[in-house]
Amino acid sequence: MTTASLSIPNLAQLFGTARSKAARLLSSPAIKADRDALLFSAKTFAAAMLAYYVALRIGLPKPYWAILTVYIVSQTSAGASLGRGIYRLAGTILGAVATVAIVPNFANEPVLCSLILACWIGLCLYFSLLDRTPRAYGFVLAGYTASLIGFPGVADPGAMFDTAAVRVQEIGLGIACAVLIHRFIAPRRMTGQFNAKLASTLADARSLGRQALLGEPVADRRGRRAMLACDLLALNGLAAHLPHDDPRSAPPRETLHRLHDGLARLIPLASEIEVRVHRLSALSLAESDLRQLIEDCRHWLASAESDRQETPRQLSEQARFIRTQLLADPLHHDNALGANLCGHLVELIALFDDCDRLGAFAQQGGRPQRSVGGTGNVTGYVHHRDHRVAARAALGAVVGVFSACLLWIWSAWSDGALALSIVGVACALFGNIDTPKPAVIKYLIGSLYAVVLGLAYSFIILPRVSDFPVLVAVLAPVLLWAGSLQARPPTMLMALGITLSFPILTGLGSRYTGDFATYLNSTVALVVGTGFAAVSMSLFQTVPARQAITRLLRLSRRDVARRAQGRAIDEARWTGLMIDRTALLLPRARQAKAGETDPVGEVLLYLRVGHVVGLLRQKTADGHADAGDVSALLGAVARAFSGEQKPGDDALNRLAMRGDIERAKLPGGGGANGADLRDLLIDLSFALNAHNATGKGHPA
């Protein structure tokens, strides 16, 4: 190759190609995750060192508390850091007040004092499990703050108030520094994460709607609906931090609630439409207008948002017109089924039209110019709360902590207070996990890393440090590494073990106070406390995945029976509750490896049945003239779903056939009320049919 062949245009082309490849590499998810983790680690380290410096300057006795508080509070977004900081401060104050009230008054009765502190930790865990919002972190902190302050403080109960007051100051300082750095230095806004998640959720919802209109049931379809339920849970978690991110740009709460209600209703509605399209396709969709309507709806859902402005109104009018034509002869089975499908298509069109508008307003942070999302009650996300499960976990924490207290009292171990504090922290911090032992083990692995690193720092590195800048430099490798691990979900728990243990073991204070015997005792206490917590939580706070699934399904059946009996909650609230249960079931089903059983499909069946029996019961309660024996049918449904086990296929089929018989008894007229009752009985027949529940087929 001659020199002349390397012309300037060729060099420019090569440079452009290299630059584009580098840009793609730097924008890849892996590189982006590494970049975000390093930025988070650098900001968190800066906040920790700022808190440490201020704590030293104002003479706080244990400034390392400010350091570990920074790492506990810090989140990858500014809004989440502020929210977590607020709840941590509130929980710390509440826990400190409880400790001051308990320890000085019962210090002379060690067993009773231990029992009361253990009950306080259990009570805080109970409320945190019931709350299931970011506020729950405040209850967790109230519990393990009492553990961290109370058990070591029994040796000097007279100084408990001063100890608690100082601890609140140290923690408050760490919170203030973490919020300051994460909010004003290269802030990562929660709004961007929320908007991206919302856009992907809306796209998944439209895809689910298009697939339902194909009328081709596949086994994977229920999994996609369950994933949409998980997306709604994630959106709710992100939305909770939006007011802390930037209150001026946060969308109105009603907008978010209406958006959630619409997307939640889509999950059962997609099933309703899918089975009807499949059934009518088997009958060759004799009504050509209906076939064209379904195709138009699919094209509308697949079109770009800019092309979807006027179409919803036209499609709705077309669906209502076809429904009116079909209702002219409602006793013909195909006509009744086609009219029923048209009614669901009208709801689907309105739902997506509203969700598009609400999504646009939510992403812009503005208020809708007109009321969208319907005129019914707005509920937003509804959390499943199980008092029995929460009480069981709380009782397990009480038994575990109190057992550790009795061992401490019996052994008279001088450093047992630290081990006991670790037990209380673990029981409170990991008590919201069905199987907490793996999480505690990861935390223990991080703590062991901290032990090795702390040993090197305490007796090799720190004795040679003489000023603060050098101290910052020598702490940087460990804390920056731990911070980068904390930003990655797979290693977050291990990082927590490092960042909580390393500052305590090294005893970072105003001067070097290294003592090998003290370090060894603290290390033993740390390992023993964490190990005891793992054993205790395995025995008293572990709920097998299959047991959790069985409990959720049993509660869902109970609620279906209650709705059939007339004890029905609001429709939107019922849907939201069952969507949350679906999101809770999905990871448990994966863990349990259910095999032939399909808990996600089962809970979606209960969602559909509960929806229609609630509406039917409302019709009968209103004294509908054509109700006939519908009340007796609902009573049979209530009895079938009130048992401990899922109704068998034969029982479901008999109920479905009974619904068809009741529908056949209805007269051809009846006006709008008669058509509504007929539609609901068709819905009940489809929902109850055992083949619909398993995805094997559809009713004849």
C-alpha positions in Angstrom: 0.0 0.0 0.0 1.4 3.4 -1.0 1.2 6.5 1.1 -1.1 8.1 -1.4 -3.7 5.4 -0.9 -4.3 6.7 2.7 -6.2 9.8 1.5 -7.8 12.3 3.9 -11.4 11.1 3.0 -10.4 7.5 3.9 -8.9 8.6 7.2 -12.0 10.6 8.0 -14.2 7.6 7.2 -12.0 5.4 9.4 -12.1 7.9 12.2 -15.9 8.3 11.9 -16.4 4.5 12.0 -14.1 4.2 15.1 -16.0 7.0 16.8 -19.4 5.5 16.2 -18.2 2.1 17.5 -16.8 3.8 20.6 -20.0 5.7 21.1 -22.0 2.4 20.8 -19.7 0.7 23.3 -19.9 3.6 25.8 -23.7 3.6 25.5 -24.0 -0.2 26.0 -26.0 -1.2 29.1 -23.0 -2.8 30.8 -20.8 0.3 30.4 -23.6 2.5 31.4 -24.2 0.5 34.5 -20.5 0.7 35.4 -20.4 4.4 34.8 -23.5 5.0 37.0 -22.1 2.8 39.7 -18.8 4.6 39.8 -20.5 8.0 39.8 -22.8 6.9 42.7 -19.8 5.5 44.6 -17.8 8.7 44.2 -20.7 10.9 45.4 -21.4 8.7 48.3 -17.8 8.6 49.4 -17.7 12.4 49.2 -20.8 12.7 51.3 -19.3 10.2 53.8 -16.1 12.1 54.2 -18.0 15.4 54.5 -20.1 13.9 57.3 -17.0 12.4 59.0 -15.2 15.8 58.8 -18.1 17.7 60.3 -18.6 15.1 63.0 -14.9 15.4 64.0 -15.0 19.2 64.0 -18.1 19.3 66.3 -16.7 16.6 68.6 -19.3 13.8 68.2 -18.0 10.8 70.2 -18.6 8.1 67.4 -18.3 9.9 64.1 -18.2 6.6 62.2 -22.0 6.5 62.7 -22.3 9.4 60.3 -20.2 7.5 57.7 -22.3 4.3 57.8 -25.5 6.4 57.8 -24.5 8.0 54.5 -24.1 4.5 52.9 -27.4 3.3 54.3 -29.3 6.3 53.1 -27.7 6.8 49.7 -29.7 5.7 46.7 -29.0 5.9 43.0 -31.5 8.8 42.6 -31.8 12.1 44.4 -35.5 11.7 45.2 -35.0 8.2 46.7 -32.1 9.4 48.8 -34.2 12.2 50.2 -37.1 10.0 50.9 -35.0 7.3 52.5 -33.2 10.0 54.6 -36.5 11.4 55.9 -37.8 8.0 56.9 -34.5 7.0 58.5 -34.4 10.1 60.6 -38.0 9.7 61.7 -37.4 6.0 62.5 -34.2 6.8 64.3 -35.9 9.4 66.5 -38.9 7.0 67.2 -36.5 4.2 68.1 -34.4 6.4 70.3 -37.4 7.6 72.2 -38.6 4.0 72.7 -35.2 3.0 73.9 -35.0 5.8 76.4 -38.5 4.8 77.7 -37.6 1.1 78.0 -34.0 0.6 79.1 -33.7 3.0 82.2 -37.0 1.7 83.6 -36.4 -2.0 83.2 -32.6 -2.3 83.3 -32.7 -3.9 86.8 -34.9 -6.7 85.3 -32.7 -8.1 82.4 -35.1 -10.7 81.2 -38.1 -8.4 81.2 -36.1 -5.6 79.6 -34.9 -8.0 76.9 -38.5 -9.2 76.3 -39.8 -5.6 75.9 -37.0 -4.6 73.5 -37.6 -7.8 71.5 -41.3 -7.1 71.4 -40.6 -3.5 70.2 -38.5 -4.8 67.3 -41.2 -7.3 66.4 -43.9 -4.6 66.6 -41.9 -2.3 64.2 -41.4 -5.2 61.8 -45.1 -6.0 61.9 -46.0 -2.4 60.9 -43.3 -2.3 58.2 -44.7 -5.5 56.6 -48.2 -4.1 56.6 -47.2 -0.8 55.2 -45.4 -2.0 52.0 -44.5 1.6 50.9 -41.3 3.5 51.3 -42.6 4.6 54.7 -42.0 1.0 55.9 -38.3 1.9 56.1 -39.1 4.2 59.0 -40.6 1.3 61.0 -37.6 -0.9 60.2 -35.2 1.9 61.5 -37.3 2.3 64.6 -36.8 -1.3 65.4 -33.1 -1.8 64.8 -32.2 1.6 66.3 -33.6 0.3 69.5 -31.4 -2.8 69.0 -28.3 -0.8 68.3 -28.7 1.6 71.2 -30.6 -0.4 73.7 -28.6 -3.6 74.1 -25.2 -2.0 74.5 -26.8 0.7 76.7 -28.0 -1.7 79.4 -24.5 -1.5 81.0 -25.1 2.2 81.8 -28.8 2.9 81.7 -28.3 6.3 83.3 -26.6 7.6 80.2 -29.2 6.2 77.8 -30.7 9.6 77.1 -27.3 11.2 76.3 -26.4 8.2 74.1 -29.7 8.3 72.2 -29.4 12.1 71.7 -25.8 11.8 70.3 -26.8 8.9 68.1 -29.6 10.9 66.6 -27.2 13.8 65.9 -24.7 11.5 64.2 -27.3 9.9 62.1 -28.9 13.2 61.3 -25.6 14.6 60.1 -25.0 11.6 57.8 -28.5 12.0 56.4 -28.0 15.7 55.7 -24.6 15.2 54.0 -26.0 12.3 51.8 -29.0 14.3 50.7 -26.9 17.4 50.0 -24.4 15.7 47.8 -26.8 13.5 45.9 -29.3 16.3 45.3 -26.9 19.0 44.1 -23.9 17.3 42.6 -24.6 15.5 39.3 -28.1 14.6 40.5 -29.8 11.6 38.9 -33.5 12.4 38.9 -36.1 9.8 39.5 -38.3 11.5 36.9 -36.2 10.1 34.1 -36.4 6.6 35.4 -40.1 6.9 35.9 -40.8 8.2 32.4 -38.7 5.5 30.8 -40.4 2.8 32.8 -43.8 4.3 32.0 -43.1 4.4 28.3 -42.0 0.8 28.2 -45.0 -0.3 30.3 -47.4 1.5 27.9 -45.7 -0.1 25.0 -46.0 -3.6 26.6 -49.7 -2.9 27.3 -50.3 -2.0 23.6 -48.5 -5.2 22.6 -50.6 -7.2 25.0 -53.8 -5.6 23.5 -52.7 -6.4 20.0 -52.0 -10.0 20.9 -55.3 -10.4 22.6 -57.1 -9.3 19.4 -55.4 -12.1 17.5 -57.4 -14.6 19.5 -54.5 -17.1 19.6 -54.0 -18.2 23.2 -50.5 -19.3 24.1 -49.1 -20.5 27.3 -46.7 -17.5 27.5 -49.5 -14.9 27.4 -50.3 -15.2 31.1 -46.7 -14.7 31.9 -46.7 -11.4 30.0 -49.8 -10.3 31.9 -48.1 -11.2 35.2 -45.0 -9.2 34.0 -47.3 -6.2 33.4 -48.5 -6.6 37.0 -44.9 -6.5 38.1 -44.3 -3.4 36.0 -47.2 -1.7 37.8 -45.6 -2.5 41.1 -42.3 -1.1 39.9 -44.0 2.1 38.6 -45.7 2.5 42.0 -42.4 2.3 43.8 -40.8 4.9 41.5 -43.8 7.2 41.7 -43.6 7.2 45.5 -40.3 9.1 45.2 -41.4 11.6 42.6 -42.5 14.2 45.2 -39.1 14.1 46.8 -37.4 14.4 43.4 -39.0 17.7 42.3 -42.5 18.5 43.6 -43.0 21.1 40.9 -42.6 18.6 38.0 -44.3 15.6 39.7 -47.5 14.6 38.0 -50.7 14.9 40.1 -51.5 11.9 42.2 -54.9 11.5 40.6 -53.3 11.2 37.2 -51.1 8.4 38.3 -53.9 6.6 40.1 -56.2 6.8 37.0 -53.3 5.5 34.8 -52.7 2.6 37.1 -56.4 1.7 37.3 -56.6 1.7 33.5 -53.5 -0.5 33.0 -54.6 -2.8 35.8 -58.0 -3.3 34.2 -56.3 -4.2 30.9 -54.8 -7.4 32.4 -58.2 -9.2 32.9 -59.8 -7.4 29.9 -57.1 -8.8 27.5 -58.1 -12.3 28.7 -61.8 -11.6 28.1 -61.2 -10.4 24.6 -58.7 -13.1 23.7 -61.1 -16.0 24.5 -64.0 -14.3 22.7 -62.0 -13.6 19.5 -60.8 -17.2 19.6 -64.3 -18.5 20.0 -65.7 -16.4 17.2 -62.8 -17.2 14.9 -63.7 -20.9 15.3 -67.2 -19.9 14.1 -65.5 -18.1 11.1 -66.7 -14.7 12.4 -69.8 -14.7 10.3 -70.2 -11.0 11.0 -67.8 -9.3 8.5 -68.2 -5.9 10.2 -67.0 -7.3 13.5 -64.0 -9.0 11.9 -63.1 -5.7 10.3 -63.5 -3.9 13.6 -61.1 -6.2 15.3 -58.5 -5.7 12.5 -59.0 -1.9 12.7 -58.4 -2.0 16.5 -55.2 -4.0 16.0 -53.9 -1.5 13.4 -54.8 1.4 15.8 -52.8 -0.1 18.7 -49.8 -0.7 16.4 -49.8 2.8 15.0 -47.6 5.6 16.2 -49.1 7.9 18.9 -49.2 10.8 16.5 -51.6 8.8 14.3 -53.9 7.8 17.1 -55.8 11.0 17.8 -59.3 10.8 16.2 -59.4 7.0 15.6 -60.6 6.0 19.2 -63.9 7.9 18.8 -64.5 6.4 15.3 -63.7 2.9 16.6 -66.0 3.2 19.6 -68.9 4.4 17.5 -68.3 1.5 15.1 -68.3 -1.0 18.0 -71.5 0.4 19.5 -73.2 0.3 16.1 -72.3 -3.3 15.5 -73.4 -4.2 19.1 -76.8 -2.6 18.5 -77.2 -4.6 15.3 -76.3 -7.9 17.0 -78.6 -7.2 20.0 -81.5 -7.1 17.6 -81.5 -10.9 17.9 -79.8 -11.6 21.3 -81.1 -15.1 21.6 -78.8 -16.3 18.8 -75.7 -17.5 20.6 -73.2 -16.1 18.1 -75.0 -12.7 18.1 -74.9 -12.6 21.9 -71.3 -13.5 22.0 -70.4 -10.9 19.3 -72.4 -8.2 21.1 -70.5 -9.1 24.3 -67.2 -8.8 22.5 -68.2 -5.4 21.1 -68.9 -4.2 24.6 -65.4 -5.3 25.7 -63.8 -3.6 22.6 -65.5 -0.3 23.5 -63.9 -0.6 27.0 -60.5 -1.5 25.5 -60.6 1.4 23.1 -61.5 3.9 25.9 -58.9 2.4 28.2 -56.0 2.8 25.8 -57.2 6.3 24.7 -57.3 7.3 28.4 -53.9 5.7 29.2 -52.3 7.5 26.2 -53.5 10.8 27.4 -52.7 10.1 31.1 -49.3 8.8 30.2 -48.5 12.0 28.2 -49.6 14.2 31.0 -47.7 12.2 33.6 -44.5 12.4 31.6 -45.0 16.2 31.1 -45.8 16.7 34.8 -49.0 18.6 33.9 -52.7 18.3 34.6 -55.1 16.9 32.1 -57.1 19.5 30.2 -60.2 17.3 30.5 -61.3 14.5 32.8 -59.9 11.2 31.5 -59.7 7.7 32.8 -63.5 7.4 33.5 -65.8 8.7 36.1 -65.6 5.9 38.6 -63.8 5.7 41.8 -60.0 6.3 41.6 -58.0 4.0 43.8 -54.4 3.8 42.5 -52.2 1.0 43.5 -53.7 -1.3 46.2 -51.3 -3.2 48.4 -52.1 -6.7 49.6 -51.7 -6.7 53.4 -51.8 -9.9 55.4 -52.0 -9.4 59.1 -51.4 -13.1 59.8 -48.2 -13.3 57.8 -46.9 -10.0 59.3 -47.7 -11.2 62.8 -45.9 -14.5 62.2 -42.8 -12.7 61.0 -42.9 -10.3 63.9 -43.4 -13.2 66.4 -40.4 -15.0 64.8 -38.3 -11.8 65.3 -39.4 -11.6 68.9 -38.5 -15.3 69.6 -35.1 -15.0 67.8 -34.1 -11.7 69.6 -35.3 -12.9 73.0 -33.5 -16.2 72.6 -30.3 -14.4 71.9 -30.9 -12.2 74.9 -31.3 -15.3 77.2 -28.1 -16.8 75.9 -26.3 -13.5 76.5 -27.7 -13.3 80.1 -26.8 -16.9 80.7 -23.3 -16.7 79.3 -22.5 -13.3 80.8 -20.4 -12.5 77.7 -19.0 -9.0 78.1 -19.2 -8.3 74.3 -22.5 -10.0 73.8 -24.3 -6.7 73.5 -22.7 -6.1 70.1 -23.7 -9.6 68.9 -27.2 -9.1 70.1 -27.4 -5.7 68.3 -26.5 -7.5 65.1 -29.2 -10.1 65.7 -31.8 -7.3 66.2 -30.6 -5.5 63.1 -30.8 -8.6 60.9 -34.3 -9.6 62.2 -35.6 -6.2 61.5 -33.8 -5.5 58.2 -34.3 -8.8 56.5 -37.6 -9.7 58.1 -39.6 -8.7 55.0 -38.1 -11.5 52.9 -39.8 -14.9 52.8 -36.5 -16.8 52.9 -34.1 -14.4 54.7 -31.2 -16.8 55.2 -29.5 -16.2 51.8 -29.7 -12.4 52.3 -28.2 -12.7 55.8 -25.4 -15.0 54.3 -24.6 -12.3 51.7 -24.5 -9.7 54.5 -22.2 -12.0 56.5 -19.8 -12.4 53.5 -19.6 -8.7 53.2 -18.9 -8.5 57.0 -16.1 -11.0 56.6 -14.6 -8.8 53.9 -14.8 -5.9 56.4 -13.1 -8.0 59.1 -10.1 -8.7 56.9 -9.9 -5.2 55.6 -10.5 -3.7 59.0 -7.6 -5.8 60.4 -5.2 -4.4 57.8 -6.4 -0.9 58.3 -6.5 -0.9 62.1 -3.0 -2.3 62.7 -1.0 -1.6 59.6 -2.4 1.5 57.7 -4.2 3.8 60.2 -1.3 3.9 62.8 0.7 5.7 60.0 -1.9 8.3 59.2 -1.4 11.7 60.8 -3.8 14.1 59.1 -7.3 14.1 57.6 -6.5 14.4 53.9 -4.2 11.3 54.1 -7.0 9.5 56.0 -9.4 10.2 53.2 -6.9 8.9 50.7 -6.4 5.6 52.5 -10.1 5.1 53.1 -10.9 5.7 49.4 -10.1 2.3 48.0 -12.3 0.3 50.3 -15.2 2.7 50.5 -15.2 3.4 46.7 -15.2 -0.3 46.0 -18.0 -0.9 48.5 -20.0 2.0 47.0 -19.7 0.6 43.5 -20.9 -2.8 44.8 -23.8 -1.1 46.5 -25.1 0.4 43.3 -25.5 -3.1 41.7 -28.5 -5.1 43.0 -26.7 -8.5 42.9 -24.0 -7.3 45.3 -26.0 -4.7 47.3 -26.4 -6.9 50.4 -22.7 -7.8 50.5 -21.8 -4.1 50.1 -24.1 -3.4 53.0 -22.2 -5.8 55.2 -18.9 -4.0 54.3 -20.2 -0.4 54.8 -21.9 -1.2 58.1 -19.1 -3.3 59.6 -15.9 -1.6 58.3 -16.4 1.8 60.0 -17.4 0.1 63.3 -14.5 -2.4 63.4 -11.9 0.2 62.5 -13.4 2.6 65.1 -12.9 5.7 63.1 -12.7 8.6 65.6 -10.8 11.7 66.3 -7.6 9.7 67.2 -6.2 6.3 66.7 -7.3 3.8 69.4 -6.3 0.5 67.9 -6.6 -2.4 70.4 -6.2 -6.0 69.1 -8.1 -7.6 71.9 -11.0 -5.2 71.4 -10.9 -5.8 67.7 -10.9 -9.5 68.1 -13.8 -9.5 70.5 -15.8 -7.2 68.2 -15.1 -9.5 65.2 -16.2 -12.6 67.2 -19.4 -10.7 68.2 -20.1 -9.7 64.7 -19.7 -13.2 63.2 -21.6 -14.9 66.1 -24.4 -12.3 65.9 -24.8 -12.7 62.1 -24.6 -16.4 62.3 -27.1 -16.6 65.1 -29.4 -14.4 63.1 -29.2 -16.6 60.0 -30.1 -19.7 62.1 -32.8 -17.9 64.0 -34.5 -16.5 60.9 -34.3 -19.9 59.2 -36.2 -21.4 62.1 -38.7 -18.7 63.0 -39.0 -16.2 60.1 -38.8 -18.4 56.9 -41.9 -18.9 54.8 -41.5 -21.5 52.0 -42.4 -20.3 48.6 -45.1 -22.9 48.2 -46.6 -22.0 51.5 -46.7 -18.3 50.6 -48.3 -19.2 47.2 -51.0 -21.3 48.9 -51.8 -18.5 51.3 -52.2 -15.9 48.6 -54.4 -18.2 46.5 -56.6 -19.1 49.5 -57.1 -15.5 50.4 -58.0 -14.8 46.7 -60.6 -17.6 46.7 -62.0 -16.2 50.0 -62.4 -12.8 48.5 -64.2 -14.2 45.4 -66.6 -15.9 47.7 -67.2 -12.7 49.6 -67.9 -10.8 46.4 -70.4 -13.4 45.4 -72.1 -13.0 48.7 -72.4 -9.3 48.3 -69.5 -8.2 50.5 -67.8 -6.6 47.5 -65.2 -3.9 47.6 -65.0 -1.3 44.8 -64.4 -2.7 41.4 -61.2 -0.8 40.8 -59.9 -1.6 44.3 -60.6 -5.3 43.7 -58.7 -5.3 40.4 -55.8 -3.4 42.0 -55.6 -5.8 44.9 -55.5 -8.9 42.6 -52.9 -7.3 40.4 -50.7 -6.7 43.4 -51.2 -10.4 44.4 -50.2 -11.4 40.9 -47.0 -9.4 41.2 -46.3 -11.1 44.5 -47.0 -14.5 43.1 -44.7 -14.3 40.1 -41.3 -14.4 41.8 -42.6 -17.0 44.3 -43.8 -19.2 41.5 -40.4 -19.1 39.9 -38.7 -20.0 43.2 -41.2 -22.8 43.9 -40.9 -24.3 40.4 -44.5 -25.2 40.6 -44.4 -27.7 37.7 -47.9 -28.6 36.5 -49.6 -26.0 38.7 -50.0 -22.5 37.5 -50.5 -20.1 40.4 -50.3 -17.0 38.2 -53.0 -18.4 35.9 -55.1 -19.3 38.9 -55.0 -15.9 40.5 -55.9 -14.3 37.1 -58.9 -16.7 37.0 -60.0 -15.4 40.4 -59.5 -11.9 39.3 -62.0 -12.4 36.4 -64.5 -14.4 38.4 -64.4 -11.9 41.3 -65.0 -9.0 38.9 -68.1 -10.5 37.2 -69.7 -11.9 40.4 -69.4 -8.6 42.1 -71.2 -6.9 39.2 -73.8 -9.6 39.1 -74.4 -9.3 42.9 -74.9 -5.6 42.4 -77.5 -6.2 39.7 -79.4 -8.6 41.9 -79.1 -6.2 44.9 -80.6 -3.4 42.7 -83.8 -5.6 42.3 -83.3 -6.3 38.6 -86.6 -7.7 37.2 -84.8 -10.3 35.0 -82.4 -11.5 37.7 -84.2 -14.9 37.9 -82.1 -17.5 39.8 -78.9 -15.5 39.5 -78.8 -15.0 43.2 -78.9 -18.8 43.7 -76.1 -19.1 41.1 -74.0 -16.6 43.0 -74.6 -18.6 46.2 -73.3 -21.7 44.4 -70.2 -19.7 43.3 -69.6 -18.5 46.8 -69.8 -22.1 48.2 -67.4 -23.4 45.5 -64.8 -20.8 46.3 -65.1 -20.7 50.0 -63.3 -24.1 50.5 -59.6 -24.6 51.4 -58.9 -26.1 47.9 -59.3 -24.7 44.4 -62.6 -25.8 42.8 -62.1 -28.7 40.5 -62.6 -28.6 36.8 -65.9 -30.4 37.0 -67.2 -27.9 39.6 -66.1 -25.0 37.5 -67.7 -26.4 34.3 -71.0 -27.1 36.1 -71.1 -23.5 37.3 -70.3 -22.3 33.8 -73.1 -24.4 32.4 -75.5 -23.1 35.0 -74.6 -19.6 34.0 -75.4 -20.5 30.4 -78.8 -21.9 31.5 -79.7 -18.8 33.4 -78.7 -16.6 30.4 -81.0 -18.8 28.2 -83.9 -18.1 30.5 -83.6 -14.3 30.0 -86.2 -12.9 27.6 -85.1 -11.4 24.3 -86.0 -7.8 25.4 -85.2 -6.2 28.6 -83.5 -3.1 27.3 -80.1 -2.0 28.4 -80.4 -3.7 31.8 -81.3 -7.0 30.2 -78.3 -6.8 27.8 -76.0 -5.9 30.7 -77.2 -9.0 32.7 -76.8 -11.2 29.6 -73.3 -9.9 29.1 -72.3 -10.5 32.7 -73.6 -14.1 32.5 -71.5 -14.6 29.3 -68.5 -13.2 31.2 -69.1 -15.6 34.1 -69.4 -18.6 31.8 -66.1 -17.8 30.1 -64.3 -17.0 33.4 -65.5 -20.2 35.1 -64.9 -22.6 32.3 -62.0 -24.8 33.4 -60.4 -24.9 30.0 -60.2 -21.1 30.0 -58.4 -21.3 33.4 -55.8 -23.7 32.1 -55.5 -22.3 28.6 -56.3 -25.7 27.0 -59.3 -24.5 25.1 -62.4 -22.5 25.1 -66.1 -23.2 25.8 -68.3 -24.4 23.1 
